[in-house]
């Protein structure tokens, strides 16, 4: 922005009034195009700090009255360099970085990253069954939490605060379990190469069985709040529409794709972690609008609860046992136990490495500080994240750190749909479109 103190003001002939001129590629190109066409167009910014744009998203709108004639998304305001930082950390330490990308879907990112590493190591079939069940359990709890945030914040952005408070109460029930098992509510670093950090704590099965009806109650309450609400229907039905051909052309996945009628879900198409052994459905719709995406997310929460219940039954049947591969050159950290300090190595392990075995202490030190070697090669792994297909491309040069780690965040791809959804609609409907896409900018920007 430049300041010409003696220039003529835009709306007055008073020479003492300053004139401000805004420069920038997107604005200047728009002005030049308008001049070339001989049209007077209004270009406005929504964001990056507008309360209805999910935080740090900038949306550039060209409008005629209240009608949006063009919409473009400007991203990068939350860029953290997570993928680049992972190149300077060991493979295990990388979990603590990728878990922070889409910060409401932490476990999904941990899972896809670790599955990729295990492919490179060739230990996919060596993961203990108990660890795979715990991974599915945590993934589905995360899916429920992510969908509740999507539906809840979407409602709040339209003025329906009760939807958000009800959703967050339900999400809190999932957080209680996640915190009980991993020690943290989010950014957990619970899923590790080779398995998970620790198994269920004492009383874990009982807590899980208590959680399931509590979450279902909140889902039922939300459904009652939303499904017959004429105002909500009027705001969402036939708004922010996008058909199947547009979705497939843009690589859109997740609930948005399924709202166009295609039942694509990686858990069914390319099962991982034993998903093919679980009984669940993939809800779809052919309405292609914001309403159908909201309903599908709610239905998916019920399906995830069914999977969680099956996980609890399996864990109860299996009882205690290993949750990490037997190869001690990979299995770091040692079995953890939640103590008075919140989390730490088990007393038995401390006693062993500090008082019984010098070799064990040396091995522990080298494993923690240097990490383990991963054979040279590259791999692509995909899972069904809450927002759609979540992929990772890992490249190893044979060392203890990733040579390259690149993630396909579903929100990044899905955000491309904003222009199609918003153009031709009202300014107020842009908020609906953004909410129905459900991207998290931490994942989009990385």
C-alpha positions in Angstrom: 0.0 0.0 0.0 1.5 3.4 -1.0 0.6 6.8 0.6 0.7 9.9 -1.6 0.1 12.7 1.0 -0.4 15.5 -1.6 -2.5 13.5 -4.0 -6.2 14.1 -4.7 -8.5 12.0 -2.6 -10.7 9.4 -4.3 -14.0 11.0 -3.1 -13.1 14.6 -2.6 -11.2 17.5 -4.4 -9.4 18.4 -1.2 -5.7 18.0 -2.0 -4.9 17.5 1.7 -6.8 14.2 1.8 -4.4 11.3 1.2 -5.0 8.9 -1.7 -4.2 5.2 -1.2 -3.4 2.8 -4.0 -3.3 -0.9 -3.6 -0.9 -3.0 -5.6 -0.6 -6.8 -5.9 -0.8 -9.4 -8.7 -4.3 -10.5 -8.1 -5.8 -7.0 -7.7 -3.8 -5.4 -10.6 -4.7 -8.2 -12.9 -8.4 -7.9 -12.0 -8.3 -4.1 -12.6 -6.5 -4.5 -16.0 -9.1 -7.1 -17.1 -11.9 -4.8 -16.0 -10.5 -1.9 -18.0 -10.0 -4.1 -21.0 -13.6 -5.3 -20.9 -14.9 -1.8 -20.2 -16.8 -3.1 -17.2 -17.0 -1.9 -13.6 -16.7 -4.8 -11.3 -16.5 -5.0 -7.6 -13.8 -7.2 -6.0 -13.9 -7.9 -2.3 -11.9 -9.9 0.2 -13.5 -12.4 2.5 -10.7 -13.2 5.0 -8.1 -14.1 5.9 -9.4 -13.2 9.3 -13.1 -13.0 8.6 -15.0 -15.0 11.3 -16.9 -17.0 8.7 -13.9 -18.3 6.7 -12.4 -21.0 9.0 -9.6 -18.7 10.1 -6.7 -18.1 7.8 -8.3 -18.5 4.4 -8.5 -15.6 2.0 -11.3 -15.7 -0.6 -11.3 -13.1 -3.4 -14.8 -12.5 -4.6 -16.0 -10.7 -7.7 -19.6 -9.6 -7.2 -22.5 -8.0 -9.0 -24.8 -6.8 -6.2 -25.1 -9.8 -3.9 -24.3 -12.4 -6.6 -20.9 -13.9 -6.8 -19.5 -13.9 -10.4 -16.1 -15.3 -9.6 -14.4 -16.8 -6.5 -10.8 -17.6 -5.9 -9.1 -19.0 -2.8 -5.9 -17.6 -1.5 -3.9 -20.0 0.7 -0.6 -20.1 2.5 -1.3 -18.0 5.5 -0.8 -21.0 7.8 2.3 -22.5 6.1 4.4 -24.3 8.7 7.0 -26.1 6.6 6.0 -29.4 8.3 7.0 -31.6 5.3 10.4 -29.9 5.0 11.1 -30.1 8.7 10.4 -33.9 8.6 13.5 -34.3 6.5 15.6 -33.3 9.5 14.1 -35.6 12.0 14.2 -39.4 12.4 11.4 -41.5 11.0 9.8 -41.9 14.4 10.1 -38.2 15.3 8.3 -37.4 12.0 5.1 -38.6 13.6 5.1 -35.5 15.9 5.2 -33.3 12.9 2.6 -34.8 10.6 0.1 -35.1 13.4 -0.1 -31.3 13.5 -1.1 -30.8 9.9 -4.9 -31.2 10.0 -5.2 -30.6 13.7 -8.6 -32.1 14.0 -7.6 -35.3 12.3 -4.3 -36.0 14.0 -4.5 -39.8 14.2 -5.3 -40.2 10.5 -2.1 -38.5 9.5 -0.1 -40.5 12.0 -1.6 -43.7 10.6 -1.0 -43.0 6.9 2.6 -42.0 7.6 3.4 -45.1 9.7 1.8 -47.4 7.2 4.0 -45.9 4.5 7.2 -46.4 6.7 6.1 -50.0 7.4 5.8 -50.7 3.7 9.3 -49.4 3.1 10.6 -51.6 6.0 8.6 -54.6 4.8 7.0 -55.2 8.2 3.4 -54.6 7.3 2.4 -58.1 8.1 4.4 -58.1 11.4 2.2 -55.5 13.1 0.5 -57.1 16.1 -3.3 -57.5 15.7 -3.9 -55.6 18.9 -2.0 -52.6 17.5 -4.0 -52.7 14.3 -7.3 -52.7 16.2 -6.2 -49.8 18.3 -5.2 -47.9 15.2 -8.7 -48.5 13.7 -10.3 -47.5 17.0 -8.3 -44.2 17.2 -8.9 -43.5 13.5 -12.7 -43.8 13.9 -12.8 -41.8 17.1 -10.9 -39.1 15.2 -13.3 -39.4 12.2 -16.2 -38.8 14.6 -14.5 -35.8 16.2 -13.6 -34.3 12.8 -17.1 -34.6 11.5 -18.6 -33.1 14.7 -16.3 -30.1 14.3 -17.3 -29.8 10.6 -21.0 -29.9 11.3 -20.8 -27.9 14.5 -18.7 -25.0 13.3 -20.6 -25.0 10.0 -23.8 -24.5 12.1 -22.2 -21.8 14.2 -21.1 -19.8 11.1 -24.7 -19.7 10.0 -25.8 -18.5 13.4 -26.9 -21.9 14.9 -24.6 -21.9 18.0 -26.6 -24.7 19.7 -25.4 -27.1 16.9 -21.8 -26.3 17.7 -22.1 -26.6 21.5 -23.9 -29.9 21.1 -21.3 -31.2 18.6 -18.4 -30.2 20.8 -19.9 -31.9 23.9 -20.0 -35.1 21.8 -16.5 -34.6 20.6 -15.4 -34.2 24.2 -16.5 -37.7 24.9 -14.1 -39.0 22.2 -11.3 -36.9 23.6 -11.7 -38.4 27.0 -11.0 -41.8 25.5 -8.2 -40.6 23.3 -6.5 -38.9 26.3 -7.0 -41.9 28.5 -5.2 -44.1 25.9 -2.5 -41.8 24.5 -2.0 -39.2 27.3 -3.0 -36.3 25.0 -6.2 -35.0 23.5 -4.7 -34.1 20.1 -1.3 -34.0 18.3 -0.9 -37.4 20.0 2.1 -39.1 18.3 0.4 -42.3 19.5 0.6 -44.3 16.3 4.3 -45.2 15.7 6.2 -47.1 13.1 5.7 -50.7 14.1 2.6 -50.3 16.1 1.3 -47.9 18.8 3.0 -46.3 21.8 0.9 -48.3 24.4 -2.1 -50.5 24.8 -5.3 -49.9 26.7 -4.9 -48.6 30.3 -6.7 -50.2 33.2 -10.4 -49.6 32.9 -10.1 -48.8 29.2 -12.8 -51.3 28.0 -15.3 -50.1 30.5 -14.6 -46.4 29.5 -15.1 -47.2 25.8 -18.4 -49.0 26.5 -19.6 -46.0 28.5 -18.5 -43.6 25.7 -20.4 -45.2 22.9 -24.0 -44.4 24.1 -22.8 -40.9 25.3 -21.7 -40.0 21.8 -24.7 -41.5 20.2 -26.9 -39.5 22.4 -25.3 -36.3 21.2 -25.6 -37.4 17.6 -29.3 -38.1 18.1 -29.7 -34.6 19.7 -27.9 -33.0 16.8 -30.0 -34.9 14.3 -33.2 -33.7 16.0 -31.9 -30.1 16.0 -31.0 -30.1 12.3 -33.1 -32.5 10.2 -36.5 -30.8 10.5 -35.2 -27.3 10.9 -36.8 -25.2 8.1 -34.2 -22.4 8.4 -31.3 -24.7 8.1 -32.9 -26.6 5.2 -33.4 -23.3 3.4 -29.8 -22.3 3.9 -28.3 -25.6 2.8 -30.6 -27.3 0.3 -29.7 -26.7 -3.3 -26.8 -24.5 -2.2 -23.1 -24.9 -3.0 -23.9 -27.7 -5.5 -21.3 -29.7 -7.5 -22.0 -32.8 -9.6 -20.0 -36.0 -10.0 -18.2 -35.1 -13.2 -16.9 -31.9 -11.6 -15.8 -33.7 -8.4 -13.9 -36.4 -10.3 -12.3 -33.9 -12.6 -10.9 -32.0 -9.6 -9.9 -35.1 -7.6 -12.5 -34.4 -4.9 -12.9 -37.2 -2.3 -14.6 -37.9 1.0 -18.1 -36.8 1.9 -18.2 -34.3 -0.9 -17.6 -37.0 -3.5 -20.1 -39.3 -1.9 -22.7 -36.6 -1.9 -22.6 -36.9 -5.7 -23.5 -40.6 -5.6 -20.1 -42.3 -5.9 -19.6 -44.7 -2.9 -15.8 -44.4 -3.0 -14.1 -45.1 0.4 -10.5 -46.3 0.7 -11.5 -48.4 3.6 -13.6 -50.5 1.2 -11.7 -50.0 -2.1 -8.2 -50.7 -0.7 -8.6 -51.9 2.9 -5.8 -51.4 5.4 -5.5 -52.3 9.1 -8.0 -55.1 8.6 -10.9 -52.8 7.6 -12.2 -55.5 5.3 -13.1 -57.5 8.5 -15.3 -54.8 10.0 -19.0 -54.4 9.3 -19.9 -50.9 8.2 -21.7 -49.1 5.4 -20.6 -46.1 3.1 -23.4 -43.6 3.1 -24.0 -41.8 -0.2 -26.4 -39.2 -1.7 -27.2 -37.9 -5.1 -28.3 -34.4 -4.0 -24.8 -32.9 -4.6 -25.5 -29.9 -2.2 -24.4 -28.6 1.2 -27.3 -30.3 3.0 -26.4 -33.7 1.7 -22.8 -33.3 2.9 -23.9 -32.4 6.4 -26.3 -35.4 6.5 -23.6 -37.8 5.2 -21.1 -36.6 7.9 -23.7 -37.3 10.5 -24.4 -40.8 9.1 -20.7 -41.6 8.9 -20.4 -40.8 12.6 -23.0 -43.5 13.3 -21.1 -46.0 11.1 -17.8 -45.1 12.9 -19.5 -45.8 16.2 -20.4 -49.3 14.9 -16.7 -49.9 14.0 -15.6 -48.6 17.5 -18.0 -51.1 19.1 -16.5 -53.9 17.1 -13.0 -52.8 18.1 -13.9 -52.9 21.8 -15.3 -56.4 21.4 -12.1 -57.6 19.7 -9.8 -55.8 22.3 -11.7 -57.4 25.2 -11.4 -60.8 23.6 -7.7 -60.4 22.9 -6.8 -59.1 26.4 -3.3 -57.8 27.2 -0.4 -58.3 24.9 2.1 -56.7 22.5 1.2 -53.5 20.6 4.6 -53.1 18.9 6.6 -55.2 16.5 9.0 -57.6 18.1 12.1 -56.2 16.3 13.7 -54.1 19.0 15.7 -52.1 16.4 12.4 -50.5 15.3 10.2 -50.7 18.4 10.8 -47.3 20.0 9.9 -46.1 22.4 9.7 -48.9 24.9 6.3 -49.7 26.4 5.0 -46.5 28.0 2.9 -46.2 31.1 0.8 -43.2 32.2 2.3 -42.0 35.5 2.0 -39.1 37.9 3.8 -36.9 35.4 1.3 -37.7 32.6 3.5 -40.0 30.5 6.8 -41.7 30.6 8.8 -44.9 30.1 7.7 -47.7 32.3 9.5 -48.2 35.6 10.5 -51.8 34.5 12.2 -50.4 31.4 14.0 -47.7 33.3 15.2 -50.3 35.8 16.5 -52.5 33.0 18.4 -49.9 31.1 19.7 -48.0 34.1 20.6 -50.8 36.5 20.7 -54.2 34.7 22.1 -54.0 31.2 24.7 -51.6 29.7 23.9 -53.0 26.2 20.3 -52.2 26.7 21.2 -48.6 27.7 23.4 -48.2 24.7 20.8 -49.6 22.4 18.1 -47.3 23.9 20.4 -44.3 23.5 21.2 -45.0 19.9 17.6 -45.8 18.9 16.3 -42.6 20.5 19.0 -40.3 19.2 19.8 -41.8 15.8 16.7 -43.7 14.9 16.6 -46.8 12.6 17.6 -47.1 9.0 14.9 -47.5 6.4 15.8 -49.2 3.1 16.2 -47.0 0.1 13.1 -46.7 -2.0 9.8 -44.8 -2.3 6.3 -45.7 -1.5 2.8 -44.2 -1.7 0.2 -45.0 0.9 -3.4 -43.9 1.1 -6.1 -44.1 3.7 -9.7 -42.7 4.1 -9.3 -39.7 6.3 -12.3 -37.9 7.7 -12.2 -35.4 4.8 -11.3 -37.8 2.0 -8.4 -39.6 0.6 -5.3 -38.9 2.7 -2.1 -40.0 1.0 1.6 -39.9 1.7 4.6 -40.3 -0.7 7.7 -41.2 1.2 11.2 -41.4 -0.2 14.1 -43.0 1.7 17.8 -42.8 0.8 18.6 -45.6 3.2 19.2 -43.4 6.2 17.5 -42.7 9.5 15.5 -39.7 8.2 13.1 -39.3 5.3 14.7 -37.9 2.1 11.2 -36.6 1.2 7.8 -36.8 2.8 4.9 -35.3 0.9 1.2 -35.6 1.9 -1.9 -35.5 -0.2 -4.2 -33.6 2.2 -7.8 -34.1 1.1 -8.7 -30.5 2.2 -6.1 -29.1 -0.3 -7.7 -30.8 -3.2 -11.3 -30.3 -2.0 -10.8 -26.6 -1.7 -10.6 -26.4 -5.5 -14.3 -26.9 -5.5 -15.0 -23.5 -3.9 -15.2 -21.7 -7.2 -17.7 -24.1 -8.7 -19.8 -24.1 -5.5 -19.8 -20.3 -5.0 -20.1 -18.8 -8.4 -23.6 -17.9 -9.3 -24.7 -17.9 -5.7 -25.1 -15.2 -3.0 -22.3 -13.8 -0.9 -23.8 -15.4 2.2 -23.7 -18.8 0.4 -19.9 -18.6 0.2 -19.9 -19.3 3.9 -22.1 -22.3 3.4 -19.8 -23.6 0.6 -16.7 -23.2 2.7 -18.3 -25.0 5.7 -19.5 -27.9 3.5 -16.0 -28.4 2.1 -14.6 -28.8 5.6 -11.0 -28.2 5.0 -8.5 -27.3 7.8 -5.9 -24.8 6.8 -3.2 -26.5 8.7 -3.6 -29.4 6.4 -4.1 -27.3 3.3 -0.9 -25.2 3.8 1.3 -27.7 5.7 
